[in-house]
Amino acid sequence: MKIKEVRDLGVDELKQKNSELVEELFRLRLRHASEKVESTAILSSLRKDIARIKTVLKEKEAAN
């Protein structure tokens, strides 16, 4: 997910997307611990997406 895509989303959409990504990261971590995951790079990309979303959320909340 690109930062431009994240900035185009509204606050409610960002919060929803954040919770979805956190849940997906949790499931991937469990699967990684119990069995083989196709690509471990997905874990780092999810963490980075979550960080991008949190950054934009902070910016939008500070602007209000």
Backbone as XML, in Angstrom:
<?xml version="1.0"?>
<chain id="A" units="angstrom">
  <residue number="1" name="MET">
    <atom name="N" x="0.847" y="-1.167" z="0.000"/>
    <atom name="CA" x="0.000" y="0.000" z="0.000"/>
    <atom name="C" x="0.899" y="1.239" z="0.000"/>
  </residue>
  <residue number="2" name="LYS">
    <atom name="N" x="0.648" y="2.104" z="-0.934"/>
    <atom name="CA" x="1.436" y="3.327" z="-1.073"/>
    <atom name="C" x="0.910" y="4.405" z="-0.128"/>
  </residue>
  <residue number="3" name="ILE">
    <atom name="N" x="1.780" y="5.339" z="0.219"/>
    <atom name="CA" x="1.401" y="6.412" z="1.144"/>
    <atom name="C" x="0.321" y="7.298" z="0.527"/>
  </residue>
  <residue number="4" name="LYS">
    <atom name="N" x="0.349" y="7.470" z="-0.792"/>
    <atom name="CA" x="-0.676" y="8.280" z="-1.462"/>
    <atom name="C" x="-2.053" y="7.646" z="-1.292"/>
  </residue>
  <residue number="5" name="GLU">
    <atom name="N" x="-2.113" y="6.324" z="-1.389"/>
    <atom name="CA" x="-3.379" y="5.623" z="-1.196"/>
    <atom name="C" x="-3.875" y="5.789" z="0.240"/>
  </residue>
  <residue number="6" name="VAL">
    <atom name="N" x="-2.960" y="5.773" z="1.179"/>
    <atom name="CA" x="-3.324" y="5.901" z="2.587"/>
    <atom name="C" x="-3.837" y="7.306" z="2.864"/>
  </residue>
  <residue number="7" name="ARG">
    <atom name="N" x="-3.179" y="8.315" z="2.309"/>
    <atom name="CA" x="-3.583" y="9.705" z="2.551"/>
    <atom name="C" x="-4.958" y="10.018" z="1.949"/>
  </residue>
  <residue number="8" name="ASP">
    <atom name="N" x="-5.365" y="9.286" z="0.918"/>
    <atom name="CA" x="-6.663" y="9.522" z="0.288"/>
    <atom name="C" x="-7.832" y="8.977" z="1.110"/>
  </residue>
  <residue number="9" name="LEU">
    <atom name="N" x="-7.549" y="8.090" z="2.055"/>
    <atom name="CA" x="-8.604" y="7.494" z="2.863"/>
    <atom name="C" x="-9.029" y="8.445" z="3.981"/>
  </residue>
  <residue number="10" name="GLY">
    <atom name="N" x="-10.266" y="8.291" z="4.422"/>
    <atom name="CA" x="-10.766" y="9.079" z="5.539"/>
    <atom name="C" x="-10.334" y="8.477" z="6.867"/>
  </residue>
  <residue number="11" name="VAL">
    <atom name="N" x="-10.607" y="9.182" z="7.942"/>
    <atom name="CA" x="-10.183" y="8.740" z="9.271"/>
    <atom name="C" x="-10.845" y="7.410" z="9.642"/>
  </residue>
  <residue number="12" name="ASP">
    <atom name="N" x="-12.143" y="7.299" z="9.401"/>
    <atom name="CA" x="-12.853" y="6.052" z="9.728"/>
    <atom name="C" x="-12.319" y="4.885" z="8.910"/>
  </residue>
  <residue number="13" name="GLU">
    <atom name="N" x="-12.066" y="5.133" z="7.624"/>
    <atom name="CA" x="-11.525" y="4.084" z="6.763"/>
    <atom name="C" x="-10.137" y="3.668" z="7.221"/>
  </residue>
  <residue number="14" name="LEU">
    <atom name="N" x="-9.337" y="4.638" z="7.664"/>
    <atom name="CA" x="-7.987" y="4.332" z="8.149"/>
    <atom name="C" x="-8.042" y="3.471" z="9.403"/>
  </residue>
  <residue number="15" name="LYS">
    <atom name="N" x="-8.941" y="3.803" z="10.311"/>
    <atom name="CA" x="-9.070" y="3.014" z="11.535"/>
    <atom name="C" x="-9.519" y="1.592" z="11.225"/>
  </residue>
  <residue number="16" name="GLN">
    <atom name="N" x="-10.441" y="1.453" z="10.288"/>
    <atom name="CA" x="-10.928" y="0.133" z="9.897"/>
    <atom name="C" x="-9.813" y="-0.661" z="9.223"/>
  </residue>
  <residue number="17" name="LYS">
    <atom name="N" x="-9.094" y="-0.025" z="8.319"/>
    <atom name="CA" x="-8.001" y="-0.686" z="7.609"/>
    <atom name="C" x="-6.902" y="-1.102" z="8.586"/>
  </residue>
  <residue number="18" name="ASN">
    <atom name="N" x="-6.628" y="-0.252" z="9.571"/>
    <atom name="CA" x="-5.614" y="-0.553" z="10.577"/>
    <atom name="C" x="-5.995" y="-1.810" z="11.360"/>
  </residue>
  <residue number="19" name="SER">
    <atom name="N" x="-7.237" y="-1.885" z="11.802"/>
    <atom name="CA" x="-7.659" y="-3.051" z="12.577"/>
    <atom name="C" x="-7.618" y="-4.324" z="11.728"/>
  </residue>
  <residue number="20" name="GLU">
    <atom name="N" x="-7.963" y="-4.211" z="10.444"/>
    <atom name="CA" x="-7.890" y="-5.372" z="9.552"/>
    <atom name="C" x="-6.451" y="-5.845" z="9.387"/>
  </residue>
  <residue number="21" name="LEU">
    <atom name="N" x="-5.533" y="-4.910" z="9.193"/>
    <atom name="CA" x="-4.134" y="-5.274" z="8.999"/>
    <atom name="C" x="-3.515" y="-5.857" z="10.265"/>
  </residue>
  <residue number="22" name="VAL">
    <atom name="N" x="-3.874" y="-5.314" z="11.420"/>
    <atom name="CA" x="-3.354" y="-5.844" z="12.683"/>
    <atom name="C" x="-3.834" y="-7.283" z="12.879"/>
  </residue>
  <residue number="23" name="GLU">
    <atom name="N" x="-5.098" y="-7.525" z="12.567"/>
    <atom name="CA" x="-5.653" y="-8.874" z="12.688"/>
    <atom name="C" x="-4.970" y="-9.829" z="11.701"/>
  </residue>
  <residue number="24" name="GLU">
    <atom name="N" x="-4.751" y="-9.378" z="10.488"/>
    <atom name="CA" x="-4.089" y="-10.201" z="9.487"/>
    <atom name="C" x="-2.641" y="-10.508" z="9.896"/>
  </residue>
  <residue number="25" name="LEU">
    <atom name="N" x="-1.948" y="-9.513" z="10.444"/>
    <atom name="CA" x="-0.580" y="-9.724" z="10.920"/>
    <atom name="C" x="-0.555" y="-10.754" z="12.046"/>
  </residue>
  <residue number="26" name="PHE">
    <atom name="N" x="-1.518" y="-10.678" z="12.949"/>
    <atom name="CA" x="-1.611" y="-11.647" z="14.040"/>
    <atom name="C" x="-1.781" y="-13.066" z="13.498"/>
  </residue>
  <residue number="27" name="ARG">
    <atom name="N" x="-2.699" y="-13.223" z="12.531"/>
    <atom name="CA" x="-2.924" y="-14.549" z="11.956"/>
    <atom name="C" x="-1.680" y="-15.071" z="11.240"/>
  </residue>
  <residue number="28" name="LEU">
    <atom name="N" x="-0.985" y="-14.183" z="10.535"/>
    <atom name="CA" x="0.228" y="-14.600" z="9.843"/>
    <atom name="C" x="1.327" y="-14.998" z="10.821"/>
  </residue>
  <residue number="29" name="ARG">
    <atom name="N" x="1.444" y="-14.270" z="11.915"/>
    <atom name="CA" x="2.450" y="-14.620" z="12.923"/>
    <atom name="C" x="2.164" y="-15.985" z="13.532"/>
  </residue>
  <residue number="30" name="LEU">
    <atom name="N" x="0.894" y="-16.271" z="13.805"/>
    <atom name="CA" x="0.529" y="-17.585" z="14.328"/>
    <atom name="C" x="0.851" y="-18.683" z="13.325"/>
  </residue>
  <residue number="31" name="ARG">
    <atom name="N" x="0.507" y="-18.432" z="12.078"/>
    <atom name="CA" x="0.777" y="-19.428" z="11.043"/>
    <atom name="C" x="2.276" y="-19.616" z="10.848"/>
  </residue>
  <residue number="32" name="HIS">
    <atom name="N" x="3.036" y="-18.544" z="10.951"/>
    <atom name="CA" x="4.486" y="-18.614" z="10.802"/>
    <atom name="C" x="5.108" y="-19.432" z="11.932"/>
  </residue>
  <residue number="33" name="ALA">
    <atom name="N" x="4.554" y="-19.317" z="13.126"/>
    <atom name="CA" x="5.082" y="-20.052" z="14.268"/>
    <atom name="C" x="4.732" y="-21.539" z="14.193"/>
  </residue>
  <residue number="34" name="SER">
    <atom name="N" x="3.567" y="-21.856" z="13.643"/>
    <atom name="CA" x="3.119" y="-23.244" z="13.653"/>
    <atom name="C" x="3.450" y="-24.011" z="12.372"/>
  </residue>
  <residue number="35" name="GLU">
    <atom name="N" x="3.551" y="-23.313" z="11.276"/>
    <atom name="CA" x="3.833" y="-23.979" z="10.004"/>
    <atom name="C" x="4.618" y="-23.054" z="9.097"/>
  </residue>
  <residue number="36" name="LYS">
    <atom name="N" x="4.881" y="-23.537" z="7.934"/>
    <atom name="CA" x="5.673" y="-22.768" z="6.985"/>
    <atom name="C" x="4.797" y="-21.734" z="6.265"/>
  </residue>
  <residue number="37" name="VAL">
    <atom name="N" x="5.303" y="-20.515" z="6.159"/>
    <atom name="CA" x="4.628" y="-19.446" z="5.432"/>
    <atom name="C" x="5.341" y="-19.287" z="4.096"/>
  </residue>
  <residue number="38" name="GLU">
    <atom name="N" x="4.576" y="-19.048" z="3.027"/>
    <atom name="CA" x="5.151" y="-18.947" z="1.689"/>
    <atom name="C" x="6.262" y="-17.906" z="1.637"/>
  </residue>
  <residue number="39" name="SER">
    <atom name="N" x="5.963" y="-16.726" z="2.154"/>
    <atom name="CA" x="6.922" y="-15.630" z="2.093"/>
    <atom name="C" x="6.897" y="-14.856" z="3.407"/>
  </residue>
  <residue number="40" name="THR">
    <atom name="N" x="8.032" y="-14.785" z="4.055"/>
    <atom name="CA" x="8.092" y="-14.036" z="5.309"/>
    <atom name="C" x="8.163" y="-12.532" z="5.066"/>
  </residue>
  <residue number="41" name="ALA">
    <atom name="N" x="8.380" y="-12.129" z="3.831"/>
    <atom name="CA" x="8.408" y="-10.703" z="3.496"/>
    <atom name="C" x="7.041" y="-10.056" z="3.696"/>
  </residue>
  <residue number="42" name="ILE">
    <atom name="N" x="5.996" y="-10.860" z="3.671"/>
    <atom name="CA" x="4.649" y="-10.344" z="3.888"/>
    <atom name="C" x="4.537" y="-9.753" z="5.294"/>
  </residue>
  <residue number="43" name="LEU">
    <atom name="N" x="5.201" y="-10.379" z="6.255"/>
    <atom name="CA" x="5.151" y="-9.888" z="7.629"/>
    <atom name="C" x="5.700" y="-8.470" z="7.724"/>
  </residue>
  <residue number="44" name="SER">
    <atom name="N" x="6.844" y="-8.236" z="7.115"/>
    <atom name="CA" x="7.440" y="-6.898" z="7.201"/>
    <atom name="C" x="6.637" y="-5.872" z="6.420"/>
  </residue>
  <residue number="45" name="SER">
    <atom name="N" x="6.075" y="-6.269" z="5.280"/>
    <atom name="CA" x="5.273" y="-5.310" z="4.518"/>
    <atom name="C" x="3.992" y="-4.938" z="5.275"/>
  </residue>
  <residue number="46" name="LEU">
    <atom name="N" x="3.412" y="-5.890" z="5.992"/>
    <atom name="CA" x="2.227" y="-5.583" z="6.801"/>
    <atom name="C" x="2.575" y="-4.627" z="7.931"/>
  </residue>
  <residue number="47" name="ARG">
    <atom name="N" x="3.704" y="-4.861" z="8.593"/>
    <atom name="CA" x="4.130" y="-3.953" z="9.663"/>
    <atom name="C" x="4.343" y="-2.545" z="9.135"/>
  </residue>
  <residue number="48" name="LYS">
    <atom name="N" x="4.936" y="-2.433" z="7.951"/>
    <atom name="CA" x="5.174" y="-1.115" z="7.360"/>
    <atom name="C" x="3.866" y="-0.437" z="6.978"/>
  </residue>
  <residue number="49" name="ASP">
    <atom name="N" x="2.911" y="-1.207" z="6.456"/>
    <atom name="CA" x="1.598" y="-0.641" z="6.117"/>
    <atom name="C" x="0.893" y="-0.123" z="7.364"/>
  </residue>
  <residue number="50" name="ILE">
    <atom name="N" x="0.982" y="-0.887" z="8.449"/>
    <atom name="CA" x="0.371" y="-0.463" z="9.705"/>
    <atom name="C" x="1.012" y="0.833" z="10.191"/>
  </residue>
  <residue number="51" name="ALA">
    <atom name="N" x="2.325" y="0.927" z="10.077"/>
    <atom name="CA" x="3.032" y="2.139" z="10.499"/>
    <atom name="C" x="2.624" y="3.336" z="9.644"/>
  </residue>
  <residue number="52" name="ARG">
    <atom name="N" x="2.475" y="3.133" z="8.348"/>
    <atom name="CA" x="2.033" y="4.218" z="7.463"/>
    <atom name="C" x="0.656" y="4.716" z="7.871"/>
  </residue>
  <residue number="53" name="ILE">
    <atom name="N" x="-0.238" y="3.782" z="8.125"/>
    <atom name="CA" x="-1.604" y="4.153" z="8.496"/>
    <atom name="C" x="-1.619" y="4.914" z="9.815"/>
  </residue>
  <residue number="54" name="LYS">
    <atom name="N" x="-0.849" y="4.440" z="10.792"/>
    <atom name="CA" x="-0.803" y="5.127" z="12.084"/>
    <atom name="C" x="-0.216" y="6.526" z="11.951"/>
  </residue>
  <residue number="55" name="THR">
    <atom name="N" x="0.775" y="6.685" z="11.087"/>
    <atom name="CA" x="1.380" y="7.996" z="10.869"/>
    <atom name="C" x="0.370" y="8.970" z="10.281"/>
  </residue>
  <residue number="56" name="VAL">
    <atom name="N" x="-0.346" y="8.535" z="9.269"/>
    <atom name="CA" x="-1.338" y="9.402" z="8.627"/>
    <atom name="C" x="-2.478" y="9.710" z="9.593"/>
  </residue>
  <residue number="57" name="LEU">
    <atom name="N" x="-2.874" y="8.735" z="10.404"/>
    <atom name="CA" x="-3.922" y="8.981" z="11.404"/>
    <atom name="C" x="-3.488" y="10.070" z="12.389"/>
  </residue>
  <residue number="58" name="LYS">
    <atom name="N" x="-2.253" y="9.998" z="12.859"/>
    <atom name="CA" x="-1.735" y="11.016" z="13.773"/>
    <atom name="C" x="-1.724" y="12.391" z="13.107"/>
  </residue>
  <residue number="59" name="GLU">
    <atom name="N" x="-1.308" y="12.431" z="11.837"/>
    <atom name="CA" x="-1.282" y="13.707" z="11.114"/>
    <atom name="C" x="-2.681" y="14.298" z="10.989"/>
  </residue>
  <residue number="60" name="LYS">
    <atom name="N" x="-3.651" y="13.455" z="10.639"/>
    <atom name="CA" x="-5.017" y="13.947" z="10.458"/>
    <atom name="C" x="-5.637" y="14.368" z="11.782"/>
  </residue>
  <residue number="61" name="GLU">
    <atom name="N" x="-5.333" y="13.653" z="12.861"/>
    <atom name="CA" x="-5.866" y="14.029" z="14.161"/>
    <atom name="C" x="-5.219" y="15.321" z="14.668"/>
  </residue>
  <residue number="62" name="ALA">
    <atom name="N" x="-3.946" y="15.526" z="14.353"/>
    <atom name="CA" x="-3.263" y="16.746" z="14.763"/>
    <atom name="C" x="-3.779" y="17.945" z="13.967"/>
  </residue>
  <residue number="63" name="ALA">
    <atom name="N" x="-4.211" y="17.718" z="12.732"/>
    <atom name="CA" x="-4.711" y="18.803" z="11.891"/>
    <atom name="C" x="-6.073" y="19.299" z="12.393"/>
  </residue>
  <residue number="64" name="ASN">
    <atom name="N" x="-6.813" y="18.433" z="13.061"/>
    <atom name="CA" x="-8.155" y="18.826" z="13.540"/>
    <atom name="C" x="-8.100" y="19.498" z="14.830"/>
  </residue>
</chain>
